[in-house]
Amino acid sequence: MAPALLVAELDAGSRRGSALPREVLQDILAGARSVAEIDAMRVWERTGLPRPLWNAVLRDSDGGFIAIPDAWFGTGLAWEIDSCEFHFHRDDYARTLARNARYAAAGVPVLQTLPNRLRSDPDSVATELIAAHKAAESTPNPPVHAATKRAS
């Protein structure tokens, strides 16, 4: 069932016991695709930085695919939440390196964060995100186009 339909169903029913599902559905509608991305949204909220695009498709000036970062900031900064679970095995690691090579070739700075740090050390992650954003602001934006995909 699409998240928007679930929200409508919750709205039509009793509010009793629905706070957590409502909160999670709002995160999904905002672009989160995982618990780690919801945690990343919570860390971002601490920073005072402008709202990023969540899971935007990045393409270079020729239309070639670069990546789908967890968060994309208007300063040209990509933020990736990279877990060992999905990036540690040989093929997964190779895909992560290929993605990072595409970022580098396009001139996109990337901040990589382990998901467990979003909860265990959110203040340090927020500080790193602010510093990376500031560094990205001091350089020209890379020639990258971002397009959002709507949650269905």
Legacy VTK file of the C-alpha trace (Angstrom):
# vtk DataFile Version 3.0
C-alpha trace
ASCII
DATASET POLYDATA
POINTS 152 float
0.000 0.000 0.000
1.334 3.467 -0.862
2.387 5.653 2.101
-0.105 8.394 1.153
-2.939 5.844 1.254
-1.802 4.645 4.669
-1.808 8.249 5.933
-5.366 8.682 4.606
-6.437 5.464 6.312
-4.874 6.578 9.609
-6.575 9.967 9.265
-9.939 8.271 8.771
-9.543 6.109 11.872
-8.943 6.592 15.550
-5.882 8.581 16.577
-5.342 6.232 19.519
-2.046 4.371 19.179
-1.234 5.914 15.798
1.475 8.451 16.736
4.458 6.264 15.802
3.025 5.018 12.476
2.117 8.622 11.580
5.649 9.801 12.372
7.257 7.022 10.330
4.928 7.623 7.378
5.799 11.333 7.404
9.498 10.390 7.281
8.805 8.056 4.349
6.843 10.768 2.544
9.785 13.134 3.173
12.034 10.688 1.313
13.422 8.222 3.874
13.927 4.677 2.625
15.370 3.141 5.789
15.609 3.529 9.549
19.143 4.869 9.090
17.806 7.605 6.794
15.192 8.514 9.400
18.032 8.775 11.931
19.960 10.926 9.430
16.953 13.228 9.132
16.946 13.616 12.923
20.652 14.520 12.892
20.160 16.966 10.014
17.373 18.666 12.005
19.982 19.496 14.693
22.239 21.353 12.251
20.181 24.332 11.104
21.334 23.589 7.541
18.956 24.069 4.615
16.721 21.087 3.819
18.449 18.626 1.509
16.793 16.536 -1.161
16.495 12.987 0.146
17.365 10.210 -2.323
17.595 12.502 -5.337
18.905 11.071 -8.607
22.107 12.884 -9.583
23.160 13.184 -13.204
26.158 14.870 -14.787
25.911 17.618 -17.403
25.618 14.978 -20.153
22.753 13.229 -18.346
24.917 10.347 -17.165
23.964 8.720 -13.876
26.170 9.588 -10.908
24.394 8.271 -7.819
21.411 8.530 -5.505
22.828 10.000 -2.294
20.874 9.678 0.917
20.908 13.493 1.097
21.839 16.110 -1.504
22.471 19.691 -0.450
22.201 22.726 -2.721
25.865 23.457 -2.030
26.743 20.364 -4.068
27.386 18.101 -1.066
26.307 14.460 -1.071
25.726 12.697 2.256
25.836 8.914 2.243
24.847 6.701 5.153
26.963 3.637 4.376
26.456 0.570 6.536
28.834 -2.361 6.688
25.835 -4.617 6.058
25.198 -3.179 2.583
28.705 -2.066 1.614
31.114 -4.643 3.085
30.786 -7.739 0.905
32.994 -7.868 -2.172
30.332 -6.949 -4.770
28.735 -4.327 -2.521
32.101 -2.790 -1.747
32.947 -2.708 -5.460
29.644 -0.881 -6.140
30.404 1.616 -3.364
33.863 2.312 -4.815
32.377 2.732 -8.300
29.790 5.159 -6.899
32.501 7.141 -5.119
34.542 7.236 -8.338
31.531 8.706 -10.175
31.173 11.330 -7.430
34.861 12.220 -7.729
34.719 12.409 -11.527
31.745 14.790 -11.275
33.477 16.948 -8.655
30.954 16.100 -5.923
32.214 16.164 -2.326
30.813 13.275 -0.269
30.416 12.862 3.475
30.117 9.190 4.427
28.624 8.270 7.796
28.154 4.902 9.482
24.517 4.413 10.531
25.327 3.466 14.129
26.982 6.871 14.650
23.687 8.622 13.897
22.402 7.333 17.245
25.608 6.762 19.233
27.264 10.107 18.429
24.728 12.422 16.754
26.434 15.613 17.961
29.720 14.690 16.272
27.922 13.650 13.087
26.029 16.971 13.077
29.337 18.827 13.521
30.883 16.876 10.623
27.859 17.572 8.425
28.011 21.299 9.166
31.758 21.369 8.422
31.338 19.435 5.160
28.488 21.739 4.126
30.625 24.803 4.896
33.505 23.373 2.843
31.135 22.662 -0.061
29.832 26.242 0.129
33.363 27.560 -0.395
33.736 25.901 -3.802
31.725 26.239 -7.019
28.829 23.805 -7.331
29.623 20.807 -9.509
27.749 20.605 -12.847
25.187 18.164 -11.473
21.432 17.968 -11.903
19.268 16.515 -9.124
15.795 15.102 -9.601
13.604 13.804 -6.811
11.607 10.642 -6.933
8.251 10.716 -5.171
7.337 8.027 -2.681
4.298 6.157 -3.956
LINES 1 153
152 0 1 2 3 4 5 6 7 8 9 10 11 12 13 14 15 16 17 18 19 20 21 22 23 24 25 26 27 28 29 30 31 32 33 34 35 36 37 38 39 40 41 42 43 44 45 46 47 48 49 50 51 52 53 54 55 56 57 58 59 60 61 62 63 64 65 66 67 68 69 70 71 72 73 74 75 76 77 78 79 80 81 82 83 84 85 86 87 88 89 90 91 92 93 94 95 96 97 98 99 100 101 102 103 104 105 106 107 108 109 110 111 112 113 114 115 116 117 118 119 120 121 122 123 124 125 126 127 128 129 130 131 132 133 134 135 136 137 138 139 140 141 142 143 144 145 146 147 148 149 150 151
